């Protein structure tokens, strides 16, 4: 059986890096949404799929979300608050 594919937006940030690490530890296949593919490649190597895009540019999102079972937005671009919808339930629960 193939591991569930999740998309993590904000993966190259501090919290996003932790989320990716936890998801990989739990056996998920991870796709990261990033504006800088080189940065993501340097951080994660071949452990993740890399989708180049920006949540502020909706036309970049369809390719990023195709085939994903879950999506996690780990920050707000306006930097006013932190969004962790479903993260604890999915990633922090026992395997």
Helices and strands as residue ranges (DSSP letters): E 5-9, H 14-25, E 29-34, H 37-44, G 45-47, E 49-52, G 58-60, H 61-65, E 70-73, H 87-91
